[in-house]
Amino acid sequence: MQILNAPSRQEIDRAHTWLRALDIGIPSIGNLSHVSRFKSASWLVFLITSIPIHLIFNSAVFETTYEGSQWYLTLATKAFTQGAPFFPPGASLLPAGSLGIPPFTSGSTWDEGGYGEPVPLDQYWNASFAVHQKIAFAAKESHSWTFLSAAQCHSEYVSCNSRKKYGDVVLIVDSTASEVGWARSDIFTFDPATNISTLWDMHVPQNNPNSLWFSAPCNIRRRKADPSGDDCTNTCLGAMGLDAYTFPFSKKLPMTHEPWLIDFLLAMRNHDKDPFDAGLKFNDKFDSLRIDHCLAQTLQPACKVGLSNTLLLIVILSILVKAVQGGVVACKLSSTSLVTPGDAIESFILYPDPVTRGLGTLNIADGHQIEVSHNICRGSNAKNVHEPD
């Protein structure tokens, strides 16, 4: 581009006949009106094609990072991670997303925000469904997961944080009934006038300790609420003791102190919801759960290199146009440009310019300044000569 911007000797002579000075050795937009149209047009083509190359080239290829939004929450005793028996959906008898227990109809759920994504109760009892597989996987593998203190776990999961470092989590509950788990007969009283107890006996034995309390698929969502900011939804906040599951994204949720105490049914009761059907009475002393620590699955997300086809196409076309134009310039440029001051000095020594012969390199402002300085000096010298001794 500097070669196209630099004038040839013929272009300099033409400018001098109009008493116009040109810049040599530096890029100068002012030269464009005095060089040939071919050189000016070529310079503009190079300028336009340089913009996407310099601004977009680095953006065409980029790195992507993993930020997950889905994970599984499990509340269980430590024995759950050590091979103790468990009976889904857990000792709470609550499927994920439930307002109440659907004891008779398979595939029925009621959605109550804060207790996970809705899962039909019968899927907990069928090994082919994801929720059953996730519980079995956590029971088998969670003993090797990363240990998080109660405060660390609260900060990581009772929030709108994306799942970058940790995924599924098991909240280890200190069971007041047994180190192994909870017996259904201790937590619930069934009305003998109903057959609910008989139906549950097939899946959650009455007197066997159940190391699982609750398990649910969770999701974190962020949506534009209004011009003032975004809303965040964590669908498992109710199961972790908060009475709301949607809050402003900028809001800082309260921190917890160890031990972390969870009022498990708080969100349902604050919304005047009874999570259990008639004929089933819950022992309220089991509502408060003490979280000792957590075991979190460490994620190993694979970062990927992304490619924007649109941006890359723009860059490739710009390079092709620049290459073609470079070839055209190399073939069509007839005169040699004076790119450096040395080129100009050599040319004017060999072929002096009759228009500028005898002229200096100073402009009018420089000459006027020298003349004024010279007159001041002459005046000072004359004054010194006429002063008496």
N, C-alpha and C positions, 0 to 999 in steps of 0.2 A: 504493500500500500504506500510506503514511503517513496518508492521509485515512481509510482503513478502520480504521487502528489508533488514530486520534485520536477521543476521545469527543465526543458532542454535549452541549449544555447539559443536556438532560434526563438523560443518562447520568451526568454529573458530579453533578447534584443527588441522583440515586438513590444514588450511591456515598458522597456526603457524609452521607446519613442513616445509613449504616452506619459512619461515621467512617473511610472509606477514601479515600486520596489517589490521584489519577491523574496520569500524566505527560502534559505537553503540550509540543509542539515537538520531541520526540525520539521515535524508534521505541521502543516499549515492549511487550514480550510480556506484562507484567503487566496492561496495559489490556484484553487480550483477554477476560478473565473478567468485565469490567464493561461491555463494549459489547454490542450486539445479536448474536444468533446469526448473523444474515445477514451482518453485517460480519465476524465472526470466521471464518465459513466462507469468505467471499470472500477474506479475507486469506490463509487457508491455501491456497486454490486458486492465488492469485498467487504465493505462495512456492514451491509445488511445481512449477509450470510455469516458474518463473524458473531453477530449478537446471539443467535440460538446456540452456536457452538460453545461460546463462553458461558452462557447463562443456563443452558438446558442440558449440556452434555453430561455433567456430573449428576443430574437429576434423573436421567434415563435409567440408570442402574442404581438400585438402592437395596438396603438391608431391611428385612422385616423381622419384627420380634413377636413372640407369642404372648398374648394377653388373654387368658381364658376367662370365661364367665360362668362355666358350669362346674359343679363339684358335688360330692356327696357328704352329707353330715350324718354322723353316727354318734349316738349317746349310749355308752355301755360301761360296764365295769372293767377293771383291769383283767379279770379272768377271761373276758371275751377275747382278748388278744393272746391268751395262753391256751386256747383250745377248749374253753368251757362251753357247755351246750347253750344254744340260743334258739329262740323261737320267734320268727318274724310275725307281725310287724314290730314286736317288742313288748316289754312288760306294760307299757302304757296303753297297749291295744289300739293305738292310733295310727292309721296309715297317713302317709304324707299328704298334706293339703287338706286334712279332714276338719270338718266342723263336728262331725260325729261319726260313730262307727256304723258302717253299713254291714250288719252281721248276716243278712240273708241273701242279698242280691250281689252277684259278682259284677264287676265293672262299674259299680256306682261309687261316686266320690262327691264330696262337697268341698269347695275351695274356700279356705280361710287363709288370707294372706299372712305370711310369716311362718308357715309350717311346711315349706317346701312346695315343689311342683306336684300337682295332684297325681296320685298313683292309685289305681283300683286295688282294693284289698286283696283280691284273689291273685294278683301278680306277686305278692309277697310269698305265696305258697306254691308258686310254680317256678321250678328251677330254670326254665327257659327264658324268663323275663329278666331284664337288666337289673331291676331293683334287688331281686333275690341274689343275682350273681355278684352285685356290688357288695352286699352284706357279707356273703361268703368270702369274697376276696379280702375285705377288710379284716375279717376274723382270722384269716390265714396269714396275711402279710403285714398287718399293722404293727406287729411287735418290732419290726425292723425299720419303721418309719422314724422321722425326725421328732425328737422330744421338744415340745414347747411348753414353757411354763404357762400357768393360767393367764397371767397378764399378757404374755406374748401372743397366746392363742386368741384372746379377746381382741387385741389390737389388730390382728391379721384378719379375723373372720367376721367380727362384729363391725363391719365397715363396708365401704363400697370399693375396696381394693380389688383390682383384677387379679386373677390367679396366675401370677408370674412365677413365683418360687414354690408355692405349696398348692396342692390340689385337694383331694379328699382328706377328711380329717375325722379322727375318733376322739370325742371328748370323754375322758376317763372320769367316771362318776364314782364317788365314795358312797357305796350302798350302805344305808343304815340297817338294812335287814340282814344282809349276808355279804360276805366278801365275794361270793360267786355271782349273786344277782338277786332278783326279786321273784318271789312266788306270787302267782296270780291271786291266790286266796288271801294274801296279806294286803293287796292293793285294792281289790274289788270285792264287793258283796253283790251277789246275783239274787234277784228276786226268784224264789223257788216256783212262783206261779208262771214263770216264763221258761222257755227252753233255750235261752241264750247260753247258759252255762254248757249245756250239752253240745251246742254247735262250736263253741270255742275250745272244748276239750280235745277236738280233733287236731287242733293246730297249736294251741298254747296250753299245755297241761296245767292243772289247777295248783299242784303243790311242788312242781319241779322248779328249781331256781332258773331264772331266765337272765342270762348275762347281757342281753340286749334290751335297752329301754326304748329307743326310737331311732329311725333311720329315714332319710328323705333326700331326694335329689334337689339341689339348690341352684339358684340362678341369680346373677347380678346384672341388672339392666340400668342403663342411663338414658334418659330421654329429655328432650327439650320441653320444659314446662311453660315458661314465659320469658320475656326479654330479660328478666332479672337473673335468670340462672337455670340450671338443669336440676332434675329430680333423679334420685338414685333409688332403686328398688333392690333390696336383698331379701329374697323370698324365704329365708330361713331365720330371720331375726326373731320372730315370735318363739321359735323353738329354743332360742338362746337367751330368752328372758326379757326381750323388749316388747313393748305393747304397740309398736308401730313398725312397719316394714318399708315404708316409703318416706323419704326425707330429702331436704335440699342437699344437692351434691356437696356444697361448700360447708355443710354443717359438720362439726366435730362431735362424734358420739361420745358419751361419757366413758371414761376409763374405768376399769375394775381393779379391785384390790384382791390379793390372794387371801383366803380361797375365793374362788369365783362362785357365787351362789346364783342359781338360775331358778326363777319362779316360772315353771314350765308352762302352766296354763294361764299366765297373766294376760296375754294378748286376747285370748278367747273370752275370759271373764270380763275384761274391761270393755268388750264389745257386746256384753250381755248374751254370750253364746254358751250353751251347755254342750260340751263336746261329747257327752255320753247319752245313750238312749235310755228311755224309761226301762226300769228293771235292772239297771246297772249303777251301783253307787261306788264312787271313787273315794278312797281314803286320803283326805287332804294332807296328811303328814308327809306323803310322798311327793307332794307338789314341788317342794323346794329341793333342788339337786345341787350338791356340792361338787364342783369341778376341781379335781386335783391337778391335772395337767392334760395335755393333748398329745396325740401322735399324728403328725401331718405327713402326707405323702409328698416327697420332694419331686418336683417336676424337672424334667430334663428336656425342655422344649428345643426343637431344632430350628435355629434361625435360618432363614432362607434369603436368597438373593432375588429381589424382584426386578422386573423389567417392564418399563412402560413402552409399549409398542408405538404409541402416538408420538411421544417425545423422541424416541429413537429414530422414527421415520423422519421427523423434522430435521434432526441432526444429520442424518445420512444424506438427505436431499441438499442440505446446506453445504456439506462437504463436496458433494458431486458438482453442484453449481460453482463452488469456489475452484475446484480442480479444472473444470471446463474453462472457466473464465481465465484461469492462470495460463492454460495452454493457448487460448486466443491472444492474450497479451504478449506471450513470448513470441508468437508468430507475427503479430500485427504491429507491434511497437517499432516504429521506424527510426526514431531518433533516440540518442543516448541522453538520459536524464542526468543532471548534475545533482547527485544525492548528497554529497558532503562538501564542506567549504573547500577542501583540497581540490575537488573536481572543478569548482568554480574558479579558483586561483589559477589552476593550470590552463583552463580555457581562456581566461582573460589575458594571461601572459602571452600565450601563443597567438591569440586573435583579439587584440584590443577592441573595445567597443567605441566607435566614434562618438556616440551620444554621450557617454560618460567619461570620455578621455579628459584627464586633468581634474576630474572631480574627486573629492574625498569620500570616505565611507560614512561621514557624519551626516545626520539629518539636520533639518532646519533648527529644531529645538536645541540640539547639541551645539550647533554653531553659534546660536544666539547666546547661549549660556557662556561659551568661551569668550565671546566678544565683550559681554558685560563684565566678566571677571577681569579681562585685560584692561578695560577702561578704569575699573576700580583701582587696579594696581598702579596704573599711570598717574591717577589722581593722587594717590598716597605718596608716590615718589616726588611729584612736583611740590607738594606741601612741605615735604622734608627739606627740599633744596632751598626754599624761600624763607624758612624759619631762621631768625637771627641767632647768633651764637650766644 
